[in-house]
Amino acid sequence: MKITQIHCQILRIPRVEAKTASSQDSVLVRVRTDNGLEGVGEADSSPEMVKAVIDAPFSHNIATGLRGLLLGENPLETDRLWDLMYRRTMYCGRRSVTLTAMAALDMAFWDLKGKHFKEPLHRLLGGRRHARIRAYASILFGRDGGHTAEIGRRWREAGYTAVKFGWEPMGRDEATDLDLVRGARRGVGDEGTVLIDAGCVWDARTALQRAHAFADQRIGWLEEPLHPDDYEGYRWLRDRSPVPIAAGEEECGRQSFRPLIDGRCLDVYQVDLSRNGFTDSLYIRQRVEEIGARLCNHCYTSPVSHAAGLHWLATCRDTFLFEDCVEDSPLRHELTHEKIQANGGWMEVPDRPGLGVTLDEDFVGTHLVSESV
């Protein structure tokens, strides 16, 4: 089997708001082969930047666009192709957007692998340990504590026993932060699990103060309290915090995760398949399990990435929660014919070949803003 075409499509919903929500646009990477199969991948990144990384022409041996590098290759050779992409983009890659482009391609290669062998990806990734996973509804904070409580009640009534609230306006001041978390607890109720995503807003000492204050509300974890590059701060905080510390969604590739894992900086490592691909996520899974920490997916885009995260997380030993983005975005809910969404607060792991999702071509056509061939 050989790659004959790599096709990028950028989709965008009609109304994009100034908020931290990556379910408003997407870049799909569609890899086609000489035997008629197509694999689909997605990157949670700037779509136009990802497209540029793939479309770019050859510059020199370690600064080249990815399409020209991959045409004619066998997509089943996922480890070799990951190393090839990493090596041949060393001058313009190694982290960030180039890795997200690689992740989307890698996701498509694995989708092709599953379709070729007629097996669901969780089987090819080492075997499903969980047929279903408890989901948490992932949503942004409300305007204040009262609005946040309303949001929490909505998702408890929808069947979720865990809800995560994140980002703005957390970090404005102590009173606002406490009001938001108390509102979250009121909305989710005494028996529900409350997760808090701070959105990288504090220094380590302020984060420790907030962790102690939030502990009274029995939060399940405090996510991304610090800047992603503050590895020493995370290690210091995790050793002192009364609540579990979670992070990792910004990380792209095993090299990016290594300082967090080697430093035992976190209680929960959050891996986004649309920034890491399956190939590096398998490595990250093994390393995190070696140190006895927990793994969770990160996903806030479309059913494509949600399906990828679900296959991967189903193979993790100590899986306990799945991030289920509940943003009211058509891209989140209508891109594929299959609905990758919790039912009664639980996610069922797909058992169809590959990712197990099929693009709705009418939806793609309606929301398409740019493409390349």
C-alpha positions as CSV (number, residue, x, y, z in Angstrom):
1,M,0.0,0.0,0.0
2,K,1.3,3.4,-0.9
3,I,0.2,7.0,-0.1
4,T,-1.0,8.7,-3.3
5,Q,-2.7,11.8,-1.9
6,I,-2.7,14.0,1.2
7,H,-5.6,16.3,1.3
8,C,-6.0,19.1,3.9
9,Q,-9.4,20.7,4.6
10,I,-10.1,23.6,6.9
11,L,-13.5,23.8,8.4
12,R,-14.9,26.7,10.4
13,I,-18.3,27.4,12.0
14,P,-20.1,30.6,11.0
15,R,-19.6,32.4,14.3
16,V,-16.2,32.2,16.0
17,E,-16.2,33.8,19.4
18,A,-13.2,35.2,21.4
19,K,-13.1,32.3,23.8
20,T,-10.8,29.4,24.6
21,A,-12.7,26.8,22.6
22,S,-11.1,24.8,19.8
23,S,-14.4,23.3,18.6
24,Q,-14.9,26.4,16.4
25,D,-12.6,25.3,13.5
26,S,-10.7,22.3,12.5
27,V,-8.1,21.0,10.0
28,L,-8.8,17.5,8.6
29,V,-6.0,15.6,7.0
30,R,-7.2,12.9,4.6
31,V,-4.7,10.4,3.4
32,R,-5.6,8.3,0.3
33,T,-3.8,5.2,-0.9
34,D,-3.4,3.2,-4.2
35,N,-5.8,0.5,-3.0
36,G,-8.7,3.0,-2.5
37,L,-8.6,3.4,1.3
38,E,-8.7,6.7,3.0
39,G,-7.5,7.5,6.6
40,V,-8.7,10.6,8.4
41,G,-6.8,12.7,11.0
42,E,-7.2,16.0,12.8
43,A,-5.0,18.5,14.6
44,D,-6.1,20.7,17.5
45,S,-4.0,23.6,16.4
46,S,-4.2,26.6,14.1
47,P,-5.7,25.0,11.0
48,E,-3.9,27.3,8.5
49,M,-0.5,26.7,10.2
50,V,-1.0,23.0,10.0
51,K,-1.9,23.2,6.4
52,A,1.2,25.2,5.7
53,V,3.4,22.6,7.3
54,I,2.0,19.9,5.1
55,D,1.8,22.0,1.9
56,A,5.3,23.5,2.2
57,P,7.8,22.6,-0.6
58,F,11.2,21.1,0.0
59,S,13.7,23.6,1.4
60,H,16.5,21.2,2.4
61,N,17.0,17.8,3.9
62,I,15.9,18.8,7.5
63,A,13.4,21.6,6.6
64,T,10.8,20.2,4.3
65,G,7.0,20.1,4.0
66,L,5.4,16.8,4.9
67,R,3.3,16.0,1.8
68,G,6.3,15.7,-0.5
69,L,8.1,13.6,2.1
70,L,5.3,11.1,2.5
71,L,3.9,10.5,-1.0
72,G,4.8,7.0,-2.1
73,E,5.4,5.7,1.4
74,N,3.5,2.8,3.1
75,P,1.2,4.3,5.8
76,L,1.3,1.0,7.7
77,E,4.9,1.7,8.8
78,T,3.8,4.2,11.4
79,D,6.9,4.2,13.7
80,R,9.3,4.6,10.7
81,L,7.2,7.4,9.3
82,W,7.0,9.3,12.6
83,D,10.8,9.2,12.9
84,L,11.1,10.2,9.2
85,M,8.9,13.3,9.7
86,Y,10.6,14.3,12.9
87,R,14.1,14.0,11.4
88,R,13.3,15.8,8.2
89,T,11.7,18.8,9.9
90,M,14.3,19.3,12.6
91,Y,15.1,22.9,11.5
92,C,11.4,23.9,11.5
93,G,9.8,21.5,13.9
94,R,10.6,19.3,16.9
95,R,7.7,21.0,18.9
96,S,4.4,22.8,18.6
97,V,2.7,23.3,15.2
98,T,4.9,20.9,13.2
99,L,4.2,18.2,15.8
100,T,0.5,18.8,15.5
101,A,0.7,18.4,11.8
102,M,2.6,15.1,12.3
103,A,0.0,14.0,14.8
104,A,-2.9,14.6,12.3
105,L,-1.0,12.6,9.7
106,D,-0.2,9.8,12.2
107,M,-3.8,9.6,13.2
108,A,-4.8,9.2,9.6
109,F,-2.1,6.5,9.1
110,W,-3.5,4.5,12.1
111,D,-7.0,4.9,10.8
112,L,-5.8,3.4,7.5
113,K,-4.1,0.6,9.4
114,G,-7.3,-0.3,11.2
115,K,-9.3,-0.2,7.9
116,H,-6.6,-2.3,6.2
117,F,-6.7,-5.0,8.8
118,K,-10.4,-4.5,9.5
119,E,-9.8,-4.0,13.2
120,P,-10.8,-1.3,15.6
121,L,-7.8,0.8,16.7
122,H,-7.9,-0.1,20.3
123,R,-7.0,-3.7,19.3
124,L,-4.0,-2.6,17.2
125,L,-2.9,-0.3,20.0
126,G,-2.4,-3.2,22.3
127,G,-5.9,-4.3,23.4
128,R,-9.0,-2.7,25.0
129,R,-9.0,-2.8,28.8
130,H,-12.2,-0.8,29.2
131,A,-15.4,-1.3,27.1
132,R,-16.9,1.9,28.4
133,I,-15.4,4.8,30.3
134,R,-17.1,7.3,32.7
135,A,-17.3,10.7,31.0
136,Y,-17.0,14.1,32.4
137,A,-18.8,17.0,30.7
138,S,-16.1,19.5,29.7
139,I,-17.3,23.1,29.4
140,L,-16.2,26.7,30.1
141,F,-17.0,28.6,33.3
142,G,-20.0,30.8,33.4
143,R,-19.8,34.6,33.8
144,D,-19.8,34.2,37.6
145,G,-20.6,31.6,40.3
146,G,-24.3,31.8,39.8
147,H,-24.0,31.2,36.0
148,T,-21.5,28.4,36.6
149,A,-24.0,26.7,39.0
150,E,-26.6,26.8,36.2
151,I,-24.2,25.2,33.8
152,G,-23.3,22.5,36.3
153,R,-27.0,21.7,37.0
154,R,-27.7,21.4,33.2
155,W,-25.0,18.7,32.7
156,R,-25.9,16.8,35.9
157,E,-29.5,16.6,34.6
158,A,-28.1,15.4,31.3
159,G,-26.7,12.3,33.1
160,Y,-23.1,13.3,33.8
161,T,-21.7,12.5,37.3
162,A,-18.6,14.6,36.7
163,V,-18.3,18.1,35.2
164,K,-15.1,20.2,34.4
165,F,-15.2,24.0,34.3
166,G,-12.4,25.9,32.7
167,W,-10.6,29.1,31.7
168,E,-12.1,32.6,31.6
169,P,-12.8,34.3,34.0
170,M,-10.7,32.2,36.4
171,G,-7.5,34.1,37.5
172,R,-9.0,37.6,37.7
173,D,-8.7,37.8,41.5
174,E,-9.2,35.5,44.5
175,A,-12.8,36.5,45.1
176,T,-13.8,35.6,41.5
177,D,-11.9,32.3,41.7
178,L,-13.6,31.2,44.9
179,D,-17.0,32.3,43.6
180,L,-16.6,30.2,40.4
181,V,-15.6,27.1,42.2
182,R,-18.3,27.4,44.9
183,G,-20.8,27.9,42.0
184,A,-19.5,24.8,40.3
185,R,-20.0,22.7,43.4
186,R,-23.5,24.0,43.9
187,G,-24.4,23.1,40.4
188,V,-22.9,19.7,40.3
189,G,-24.2,18.8,43.8
190,D,-22.7,17.1,46.7
191,E,-22.3,13.7,45.1
192,G,-20.9,14.8,41.7
193,T,-17.3,15.2,40.8
194,V,-16.1,18.8,40.2
195,L,-12.9,19.3,38.1
196,I,-11.3,22.8,37.8
197,D,-9.2,24.0,34.8
198,A,-7.5,27.2,35.8
199,G,-6.1,27.9,32.3
200,C,-2.5,28.6,33.2
201,V,-3.1,31.8,35.2
202,W,-1.0,31.7,38.4
203,D,2.5,31.4,39.8
204,A,3.2,28.4,41.9
205,R,2.6,30.0,45.3
206,T,-0.7,31.5,44.3
207,A,-1.7,28.1,42.8
208,L,-0.9,26.4,46.1
209,Q,-3.1,29.0,47.9
210,R,-6.0,28.3,45.5
211,A,-5.5,24.5,45.8
212,H,-6.0,24.8,49.6
213,A,-9.0,27.0,49.2
214,F,-10.6,24.8,46.5
215,A,-10.0,21.7,48.6
216,D,-12.9,22.7,50.8
217,Q,-15.1,22.2,47.7
218,R,-13.7,18.7,47.2
219,I,-12.5,19.1,43.7
220,G,-11.3,16.1,41.8
221,W,-8.3,17.9,40.3
222,L,-6.8,21.3,39.7
223,E,-5.8,21.5,36.0
224,E,-3.2,23.7,34.4
225,P,-2.7,26.2,37.3
226,L,0.8,27.2,35.9
227,H,2.3,28.1,32.6
228,P,3.0,24.9,30.6
229,D,6.8,25.5,30.6
230,D,7.1,25.8,34.4
231,Y,8.2,22.2,35.1
232,E,9.9,23.0,38.3
233,G,6.8,24.9,39.5
234,Y,4.6,21.9,38.7
235,R,6.9,19.6,40.6
236,W,7.0,21.9,43.6
237,L,3.2,22.4,43.5
238,R,2.4,18.7,43.1
239,D,4.5,17.8,46.2
240,R,2.5,20.3,48.3
241,S,-1.0,20.4,46.9
242,P,-3.9,18.9,48.9
243,V,-5.7,18.2,45.6
244,P,-4.4,16.3,42.5
245,I,-2.7,18.3,39.8
246,A,-3.4,17.7,36.2
247,A,-1.9,19.1,33.0
248,G,-0.4,18.2,29.6
249,E,-2.9,19.3,27.0
250,E,-0.5,21.8,25.4
251,E,2.3,19.2,25.1
252,C,3.2,17.9,21.6
253,G,5.1,14.7,21.3
254,R,7.1,12.5,23.7
255,Q,10.0,15.0,24.0
256,S,7.6,17.7,25.3
257,F,6.1,15.3,27.9
258,R,9.5,14.0,29.0
259,P,10.3,16.7,31.6
260,L,6.9,16.3,33.2
261,I,7.2,12.6,33.4
262,D,10.9,12.4,34.5
263,G,10.2,15.1,37.2
264,R,7.0,13.3,38.3
265,C,5.4,16.7,38.1
266,L,1.7,15.7,37.8
267,D,-0.9,13.4,39.3
268,V,-2.9,13.2,36.0
269,Y,-1.2,13.4,32.6
270,Q,-3.6,14.7,29.9
271,V,-2.7,13.5,26.4
272,D,-4.3,15.0,23.3
273,L,-4.2,12.6,20.3
274,S,-4.6,15.5,17.9
275,R,-1.3,16.9,19.2
276,N,0.6,13.7,19.8
277,G,-0.7,11.1,17.4
278,F,-1.1,7.5,18.3
279,T,2.6,6.6,17.8
280,D,3.9,9.0,20.5
281,S,0.9,8.6,22.7
282,L,1.7,4.9,23.0
283,Y,5.1,5.8,24.3
284,I,3.7,8.4,26.7
285,R,1.2,5.9,28.0
286,Q,4.0,3.4,28.9
287,R,6.1,6.0,30.6
288,V,3.3,7.4,32.7
289,E,2.1,4.0,33.7
290,E,5.7,3.1,34.7
291,I,5.7,5.9,37.3
292,G,2.3,5.0,38.7
293,A,0.5,8.2,37.7
294,R,-2.9,8.4,35.9
295,L,-3.8,9.2,32.3
296,C,-6.7,11.0,30.8
297,N,-7.4,12.2,27.3
298,H,-7.7,15.8,26.3
299,C,-10.1,16.7,23.6
300,Y,-12.1,19.8,22.7
301,T,-12.6,19.6,19.0
302,S,-14.7,17.2,16.9
303,P,-15.8,13.5,16.9
304,V,-12.7,12.6,14.9
305,S,-10.4,13.5,17.8
306,H,-12.9,12.2,20.4
307,A,-12.9,8.8,18.7
308,A,-9.1,8.8,18.6
309,G,-8.9,9.6,22.3
310,L,-11.4,7.0,23.2
311,H,-9.5,4.2,21.4
312,W,-6.3,5.2,23.1
313,L,-7.7,5.7,26.6
314,A,-9.5,2.3,26.4
315,T,-6.0,0.7,26.3
316,C,-4.7,2.6,29.4
317,R,-4.4,0.5,32.5
318,D,-5.9,2.8,35.1
319,T,-8.4,4.8,33.0
320,F,-10.9,6.5,35.2
321,L,-12.4,9.5,33.2
322,F,-12.9,10.6,29.6
323,E,-13.0,14.2,28.6
324,D,-16.3,14.8,26.7
325,C,-16.5,18.3,25.2
326,V,-20.1,19.5,25.4
327,E,-19.7,22.8,23.7
328,D,-22.8,23.7,21.6
329,S,-20.9,23.7,18.3
330,P,-22.0,21.9,15.1
331,L,-18.4,21.0,14.5
332,R,-18.4,19.0,17.8
333,H,-21.6,17.2,17.1
334,E,-22.3,17.0,13.4
335,L,-19.0,16.3,11.5
336,T,-19.4,12.6,11.5
337,H,-22.4,10.3,11.0
338,E,-21.6,8.5,14.2
339,K,-22.2,10.4,17.5
340,I,-19.2,10.2,19.8
341,Q,-20.9,11.5,22.9
342,A,-21.7,10.1,26.4
343,N,-24.9,8.3,27.0
344,G,-26.0,8.4,30.7
345,G,-22.6,9.7,31.6
346,W,-20.6,6.9,30.0
347,M,-18.7,6.6,26.7
348,E,-18.9,3.4,24.7
349,V,-15.7,2.5,23.0
350,P,-16.2,2.1,19.2
351,D,-15.7,-1.4,17.8
352,R,-15.7,-0.5,14.0
353,P,-12.5,-0.7,11.9
354,G,-10.0,2.2,12.3
355,L,-11.3,5.2,14.2
356,G,-14.8,4.0,13.6
357,V,-16.2,7.3,12.3
358,T,-17.4,8.4,8.9
359,L,-17.3,12.0,7.8
360,D,-20.5,13.7,6.8
361,E,-19.5,15.1,3.4
362,D,-22.4,17.5,3.3
363,F,-21.3,19.0,6.6
364,V,-17.7,19.2,5.3
365,G,-18.8,21.0,2.2
366,T,-21.0,23.5,4.0
367,H,-18.2,24.5,6.5
368,L,-15.2,24.2,4.2
369,V,-13.2,27.5,4.0
370,S,-9.9,26.2,2.5
371,E,-8.4,23.0,1.1
372,S,-5.4,21.7,-0.7
373,V,-4.7,18.6,-2.8
